[in-house]
Every structure is written in C-alpha cells, then in structure tokens.
Amino acid sequence: MSLPARPELPAHIRSMRPSFFARMLERLATYRGEVFTFHIGDASQPPPLEVQSEAARAAADPSVYRYGHPLGEASLRQALTGWLNRRHGLGLGLEEVLICTGATAGLSIAAETLLHPGDEVLLCTPCWPLIRGVVQKSAAVPVEVDLTQELYRRPGADVVDLLTRRMTPRTRALYFTSPNNPDGKVLDRAALNGLAEVSIRHNLWVLFDAAYMDFSFVGEMPLISTLPGMEERTVTVGTFSKTFGMAGMRVGWLGAHKSVMAEMRKVANHTNYHVNAIAQRMALKALELGDAPVDEMRARTRAARDLCLKTLTLATPCPEGGAYIFPDLSNVLKGREVMDLLLYAVDRGVVMAPGDGFGQSYERHARLCYTAMPQEMLRRGLDRVNEVLESYARAEATGGAPKASVSTSA
C-alpha cells in the first residue's frame, strides 16, 4: 500500500545545507587515540567560579521556574547596556536591547524582521557558516562578497568597489563579522567607512555580528553603528558564549535603534518567548565581575593564536582577533579535494572545518579553532596537525592517500 502524498516542503528550506560534522564525528568514533576537535568555536576556559556558583543559587529561587519577561530580565538588560555603552561606546538605551537564545537566534530574529522574501543579503566572506541558512530560512537570498581575505592580501582595498560589484536592485542588507569568523580580520575605520557608504547610498540594513567584539588583538575596534548615519540602520548581535565562555548557556543579545527594536520584539515574542532564567542570572553575574575576566580571556586567546602561528607549518595570515586561523591548504592538496585531507585527518584524531562552508571561494581552506582546548593540549594538537599534513603529503606523493568516501554536499 503506497503512502498518501504529502505537501511539498518549501524550496528555500530544502536548499539549506545540513551539517557535515555529524558524519565526521561518526567516523571519529572508531578512533581510539587522543582526539583534537579544532572544528568548533568553543572555549576551553569555563566562566569564573562566581558565575558557575550563580547557577546553583538561582536554581534555589522558585521564581526561575515561572515564565520570565520576553525581552530578558530588566536587571540583565540594564547591566548589559551599561557594559556595552562603557566598554564599546554603543549608546544604547534599555529599550534598545533584547536578550535572546544565543547570537544565532538573534540573527534569525533580525533577518525575519528586516527581510522580504527574495531580498538579497551581501555576506562578507569568508563568513560564519550558519548565516547562510539564517538568510535562506527567511526566504531571502545570500550573495557572497569576498572581503576579508582580500583585505589581508591588499590592505586598503576599495571596500565600496568590492561590495557594489555584487549588488543588484534586490539587495536589501549586508552582514559582516569583526573580528571575523573564520580568519580573524578586524575591519578598521577605513573599511567600516566603506561599508557605511554603501549601506547609506543604497539604503541597506546592516547586520553586524559582534560575537568576537572583545577579542581584537590590534587595539580598540570601532563599531559601525557609531558612524554617522548608521545607528538607525544597524542591528548589532552579540553573545555571552565567547566573551564569557558560556556557549552552553545560550545567552545572546540584540542591540538596535528603538524604532527597529519595537518590530524585532514582536518576532522574538513568537520565537523562543524568553531565555532560560538561570542562564540569565549567570550572565548578569558575569557582567558584575567587570573587565578583568574578559581581559584575561583575551590575553589567553592571543597566546593561543601566537602558539598556532609559531607551531603550525601551514602558511596563513596572522589573525588580528577572534578565535581561528583559516589556512589555504592548496600546497598540501596538490590538486586533491580538501575532503580527502580532512577525512584522512579525522582517521588520525584531528577534526577541522572544511573551508567551503565559509564561502564558495574557500573550498581549499580549512578552519581551526585555537580556543577549544587548553594550551598544553593545543600544543599536542598542533603537532598532530603537522604530522597529519606531512604523512598525507607523503602518501599523496606515492599514490597512497585515499579519496574521500563522503560527499562534501552532506
């Protein structure tokens, strides 16, 4: 007996790319040695003990088991606006901040609020992989603009020209991260002025992914919403995951002019209603500890970056911030597919993220996160990466390197 026909799924949902990591991790399950997971942007350092202890104190409060405020607890929003305004000069009011379930949910709320079906969004690539699906989920169209690698190659490159080449009458918004995930590029004032010029001239929304805003290694980083004419068209999205080592707590935030925030509140109310109350208490405690823990985390992150640059045999631009390196593997691959190498590495206990997830121009790159493990483990992991690259090169030279048995489209 045949099953009855079902309604067809929307094309924009079917076009979204599923995660490849599940299959990589299944393959890894057969490996019995020490495993080095460079593929995910995690933090090896947990939040301070005061923040961890706050979870137990909050759990003893009966009020956390009741529904909370959809915008986030007032005490957390008040502390967050104070933090953002003092440390980053954002100038946000209490009504211009919304607490959400991580930056991923924040970007989804922003996209669903701002985009019409069929709108095009310029993605400054290489970019965080999930933004492509966030845009597609809103029935909009992602359009890639190679930006940060070009700025590494040609400091002072014409950002306006790079962006306008990819624009059409349907372009409605642009997205960027600084420091960038995956290559650590920090956009200086000249580059931000270029982004602002394009967005004002063509009346675009700007989605600024501020996940790594506290991890610039090149000094104070200007924020695009503080530039003339940009406050009302910029949505800034941040997270406690990176700055405070709280990725598993899923606490993020949206900052925007009150006229835009009023609309995003409606969407947020119909998305996840409100963020876990205990996680919000932990986030508040993290802010109350002040700058010292964040500055210490940035120092550890920079030390991990320096260890990567010193140890790895791969050539890569020096990341100016963030938590990753993004090397070009062409010299190692010598014409082979990048997944041949990455699966070869998985079979030896090393997991790296394939570059094509970060942009179509980067299928011969890989991303490695240098904050996902403690320094001594990181040192061993980097040595293992070097060993894998050397053994793969030898195997490839003799025809012994296997071809990938898993499609990169998965």
N, C-alpha and C positions, 0 to 999 in steps of 0.2 A: 504494500500500500504506500503510495507516494505521499509525502508531506505536503500540506497546503502551501501555496506561495505566500511569501511574507513581503511586507513593504520594502522597497529598496532603500538602503542606507544612503544618507546624503553624500554627494561626491566629495565635498570638502572635508568630511570626516574620513572617508575611505582613503583620501590622499595623504593623510597624516602618517608619518613614519614611525613604526613601532620600535621599541628599544632593542638594540643588538646585544646589550650587555647580558641579558638573561641566558642567551646561548653560550656566550663566552664563559660565564660563571658555571654553567652546567659542565662544560668541557674542563674547567679548572678543578671540578670536584674530584677528578681522578688523580690529581697531582698530590703527592704525599710530602713534599718538602715545604720550606718556608715560602709563604705567598706574599707578594708585594702588589697591592692594589693601588696603582697610580691613576686609575681611570676616573675616579670620582672626587669631587671637590669637597672633601671632608676636612675636619680639623682634628689633629691628634690630641690637642690640649683641651681638656674639658673646661667648662667655665669655673671661676673661683669657687671655693668651698662654700662661701656665703650664699652664692646663687644656688648651688646644689642643695644646701640645707633649707633654702626657702621652699623647695618643693614639699618637704615633709611638714613644715609649718603651715603652708597653705592647705595641704590635704586635711589638716585637722580643723579647718574652718568650714562649718556647714554651708556658708554662703557660696562656696565654689561649686557646689553640686546643683545650684539653681542656674537658670538662664542668665546670662550677663548682657551688657549693653552691646548692641550690634556694631557700634563704632570702635569698641575697645574700652576698657576701663578708663575712666577720666583721669585717675592718678597716673596711669601709664602714659596716656596721651600728653598730659601736662609735662611729665618728666622728659618724654621724647622730644617735644617741641623745644624745651629748654636746651636739651643736648644738641639738637640739630642746629638751632639758631646760634648757640655759643660756639660750637666746635666747627660748624661749616657755613655759618652766615646765611642760612636759608630764609630767615624772616617769616616763618610760618606761624599762623595763629592756631589756637586749639581746635577751631572748626575746620582747619585745613589739613588735618592728619587723621588717617584711618588705620586701625590695626587689622591685619589680615593674616591668613594662614600661609606665611612664608612669602617671599618675593614672587614665586610662581603664581600664586593666587592673585597677588597684587597686580601683576602684569595682565593676567586674564581679565580681571575686573576693569582695568584701564582700557584694554582692547575692546571688550564688549561694549563699553560706554562710548568710545570715541569713533569706532569704525563702522562704516556701512558695508553690506555685502558687495564684494567686487572691488572695494578700495585696495590700493596698493600701498604697502609699507616698505620703505627702504630699510634694510637690515645692514648695518655696517659690519662687514665680515673681515676676518673670521669672527663668529659670534657664538654666544651661548646656544646650544642646540635646541633647547625646548622653546625658544621664542618663535621658531618657525611654526611649530604646532599651535602655539598660543594664537598666532595670527590666523592660521588656517581654521582653527576652531571657531573663530569669529566670522568665518566665511569671507575673509579678506585674503589678499594675495601677497606673499612675501617676495620681495625683489632684492637680490643681493648686490651690495656695493663693496668691492674690495677697498678697504680703507687703511686699517692699522698696519698691516704688513707693508703696504705701500709707503706709509709714513716712516716705518723703520728703514726701508730702502732709500727713501728720498725725504729726509726731514724738510719740512716746509713745502711739501707738495700741495698743489692747489685743491683744497678740500671742496670748494664750490664746484670746480670742474668735475671732480670725481663723482659728486652726487648728482649733478644736473645731467650727466650723460645717461643716467638710469631712470630719469623721471619721465612720466607721461601725464596726460591730463587726469588720470585716475589716481595719481599719487596723493595720499592724504596724511601720511605720518612717516616719521623716521625713528629708528631705535638704535641706541648705542650704549655701550658699557665703558666706563673708565674708572679705575684701571680695567683693561679689557680681559674678558674671559674668551679665548684661551691664551693670548700672547702677552698679556701684562702691559700693553701700551697705555700710557697715560696721555690723554688729549690735553695739550697745552692751550693757552688762551687763544693763540692764533687759529688752531684747529677748531676750537669751540666757536670762535667768531665766524668761521666758515659755515659751520652747522647752523648757527643762528641766522646768518644772512640768507641761507637757502630756505629755512623754515619760515622766516618772515616774508620774504619775497613771494613764496609760493603758498603761503597760508597753510602751513603744515602743523600738525600736532607733533610733539617730541616726547618720546618715551625714554627717559634716562634711567638705566639700570644701575643703581648705586650700590650693588652688593659688596663691592670692594672699596668703597669710598674712603675707608680708614686704612688702606694698605697701599698708599702711594709711597714709593721709595725715592722720589725725586722732589720732595718738598711739598709745600701747600698746593692743593689741587683746586683750581677754580671750578665752580659748578655752573652749568649752563642756565639754570633758572635765575641766576643772579645777574645775567647780562641784560642790557636794555631791550625791552620789548619781549622778553622770554618768559616772564613769570606766569602769564595767563595761558600760555600755550604749552607749558611743560608739565608733565607728570613725572615726579621722582619716586622711584620704587626702591625700598631698601629692606634689609633683613637683619635679624639678630643671629642668623646662622653663622656668618663669617666673623663679624666684628667681635662677637661674644662667645663663639664656639658652641652655639646652641642649635645646630642644624636639626636635631631630632625633635626639638620642641615646636618647630614650625610656627614661628612668630615673625611676621614681616610688617611692613608699613607702607602706606601711600601718602605722598605729600603733593598737594596741588592747590591752586587758587580756589577760593571758596565757591566761585561760580561753577567750576568743573567738579569740585568735590561733592557738591549737592547732588549731582547726577550719579557720580560713582557710588555714593552711599546707597542709592536705590538698587543698583546692581549687586553691591556687596550684600545687601539685606536678603537677596534672593539666591545667594551663592552658598556661603557656609554659615550665615547668620552671625556667629561670633567665634572668636578664637578661644581655645582651651583656657579656662580661668587660671589654672595652676601655672601653665606656661607663661601667662601674662604677669603673674606675680614674680616669677623668676626673672622675666625681662626687666621689670621695674627694679628689682634688687640689683641687677647688672648695671643699670644706669646710675643707681645711687652710689656705686663704688667709685665713680669718677673716671678720670682719664688713665690712671696708672695701669690697670689691667690691659686696656686696649693698646697702650703704647708698648707694653711688654710683649703682647702678642704680635704686634707689627715687627718688633725687633727680632723675635724668634722666626717670624716668617721670612724676613730679609736674610737672616743667617741661613735658613734652609735654601733660599734662592741662590745664595753665594756658593753653598756646598754643591748644588746642582751644576752650576757653571764651572766650578773647579774640577768636578769629578767626571762628568759625562764627556764622552768622546764625540758626541754629536755637536755640530755647529748650530747655534741658534742665537737670535738677537737677545741681548740682555733685557729681561723683563723689567719694566720700570715700576711695576707694582703687581698686586694681585697674588695669585697662588699657583701659577702654572708656568711651564715652558711649553713651547709649541714648535719643535724642530721639524725641519724638512728632511725626510728620510730618503730622498732620491738617490743619494750617493751610496746608500746601503742597498737599496732595492735593485738598482741597475736594470730597470725595465720590468721587474716583477710587480705584482699587485701588493698594495700595502697590507691587505688582509693575510697574505701568505706569511709575512713577517709577524703580524700581531698574533696570529694563531700559533705560530712557532714559539712566540714568547709566552703565550698562555700555557703551553705544554711544559714550560720551564719555570712556571710560577710567577710570571710578570704579566700584569694586565695594564694595557694602555688604551686610551680612547682613540678610535680612528678619526683622522682629520676631516673626512668628507661630511661628518655630522656638523662641522663648524662652518661649512661653506663649500660650494661646488668646486672652487678653485684649489681646495686644500686636500684632495684625495691622497696626496703623497706625504702628508704630515701626520703627526700623532701628538696628542696632548698628554702631558704628565703632570700630576698634581704633587707639589712638594710639601704640602701641609698635612697630608693624610696619614703620616706615620711619624713617630718620634725620631730625633736626629740620628741616633745610632742605627735604628732600623732603616732609616732613609739612606744612610751611608752604604749599608749592605745591599739595599735595593738598587741603588745606582750602580754599584759594582756588578750586580746581577744583570742589569740592563746592558752594561758594556760587554759582559760575557756573551749575552744573547746575540748582540749585534755582531760580535766577532765570529761566533760559531755559525750564525746564519750566513755571513759573508763567505766563510769557507765552504759551507755546504752548497751555497748558490754557485760558487765558482766551480765546484766539481759535479754540479747537477744533482746534488742530494737534498736540496731544500724542497720540502713538499709544497704542493699548491693547496690553497685554501679549499676546504670542502664545504664551507658555509658562505652563502651569498651575502655581499655587503648590503643588499637591499633589505635584509632582515633586521 
